[in-house]
Amino acid sequence: MKTNLEIEFKTFITKDKYIELLKEFDLENNIFSQTNHYFDTPDFNLKNNKIVLRIRQKGEVYKLTSKCHSEKGAYETHLLLTPEEAKDMLINGFDASIINLNGKVNKICELTTERVSTHYKNGIVFFDKSTYYGNTDYEIEYEVDSFEQGEEDFKSFLNEYNIEFVPSIRKSHRAFSNIKK
């Protein structure tokens, strides 16, 4: 298992701005797809404690991640899974103790993102198109190692590309809030 602190800044953008940025950075042919499968206990204990548990699927690569959010980032723990392990977990759920959490969890919802990335100043900027339960949205994520420098660089990026800051909601929250009944 690997643990790290993820520091990221986000903003929603319009579809037109998303397309414009793909062209500006010449990334139209670099898009890849990933699906986040979100898990929780039947009583949503993880969500209620601001913990996100997901399996991220990129092709036949699966990574189990728990994220515990803090004021200046999210502490993440990762565990690579075999395709067989992941597929079993997606269908049958699993005991979350394998990633240092308590309880039996099951898949609750999912969200698929078409993503591209490029380096910008001291971090990596991602342009995302996410779809979930009949919804589509677009956002920018900027991942960095330093909160203070990252915040400054993110504001610079928004200013440089004439982007209005629109607070973004975590992907997990969007998926959970739009589960088909």
N, C-alpha and C positions, 0 to 999 in steps of 0.2 A: 504494500500500500504506500501511496505517496500523498503527502499533505503539503498544501501551499496556501498563500494568501492571494486571492484574486482581487485586484483593484481595477475597477472599470467605471467609465462614465458613459452615459447613454442619453440619446434623445430620439424621439419619434421624428420621422421625416415623411414627406409626401412621396407617392409613387413617382411623380415627375422628378423630384430631387434625387431619388434613388437611381433612376435611369441616367440622369445627368452625371452623377458621381461615377457610375460604372463606366461611362464614356470618358469622363475627365481623366480617370486613372487607368484607362484601357484594360478593364477587367471583365468585359462582357463574356469572354470565353474562359474565364477561370472560376465560374460558379460551381460550387459543389453542394450537395444536399446532405442534411443530417436531421435525424428525428430524435427528439427527446421524449422518452417514455417516463412519465412521472408516477411515483409510488407513494403510498401512505397507508397508515393503519385505518381500520374501518371508522374510527372516531376522529380521524384527521389530526392525530396527536403531533405528527411532524410539522404539518402546515401551521397548526396553532402555536408551535414553539419556534416558528420562523426557520425551520429546517427544510431544505429541498433535497429529495432523494430521486435520482434519475438514472436511467440507462440511456446513454447517448449512442446512437447507431449511425455509423458512417460506413455504408456498404456492408461488409461482413466484419467490421471492427466494432466491438462493443466495450464501452467503459462505464462502470458503475461509479457514480459520484454523489457524495453527500456535501451539501453546502450549508454552512451556518453563518448567517448574515450578521455583520457588525457595522458600526457607524462608518468605517472607512474601508469596507471591502467585505469579502466573504472567505471564510476558512473552508477550503475544499479538501476532501479526502477522496482519492481515486483508486480504483481497483479494475484492472483489465480482466475481461471475461472472455472465455471461448464462445464462439457462436452457439454451441450446444447449451452451455450454461445460461447464456442470456435468453435464448428462446424459451428454455424451461421456466426461467424467472418471469418472463413476460406473460406466460400462460398461467403458471401456478402460484406466482408470488414467491416470497422467500423470507427467511429469518434475517432481519436487518443487523443482527449481531456480527455478520461477516464484514460489516463496514463500521463497527463500533456504535451502532444505534440499537435501541430496544424495540422489540415487537415484531410481529408477523406483518408484512406489508404486501399489498397487491397493487397492480397497475390501476391507476385511476384515470389518467388522461394522457394525451400526447400532443406534440406540436412539431411541425416540420419547418425547417429553415433552409432557404437557399442562401448561401453565404459566400462572400468573397472577402479577402483581406489583403492589406498592404501595410508596409511600414510607414509611419508618420512620426517625425521627430523622435521622441523617446519611447515609443510604444508601437502597438499594432492597431490599426483601425479596421473594423469589420463593417460591411454593408450587408444588412440582413433583410430578407423578405420572408416573413413567417406566415404560415397558414395553419389554422386550427378551427375545427367545427364551423365551417362556413365563413370564417373571418380571415382577412389578409391585412397585415400591417407591415410597415417598413421602419427600420431604425438604424442608427449608427451606434456601435459600441467601440470604445477606445480603451484598450487594456494596457496597463503600465505597471511599473515596479514601485513608483513613488507617488503617493496621493497628491502632494502639493504640486510637484512638477507636472503630473498628469492632468490635474485640474487646469493649470495654466495652459498647457498644450491643447487641451480639449477646447477651451474657450477660444484659443487662437485659430483652431481648425474651423470652428463654427463661424467665426468672423471672416476668415479667409474665403470660405465657400458660401458666404451669405446664407447661413442656416439659422433659422429661428429655433431656440431651445424650447422643446416641448417635453416635459418630464415623461420618461418612459417607465412602464410598469414591467417588472420581471416577467420573463417568458412563462415561468411556472405559474405565476398568478393569473396571467392571461388565459392559459390553458385550463386551470382549475375553475376559473370564473365562467367559462363557456362550455363546460361539459354538456354534451347532449343528454337530455333527460330521457 
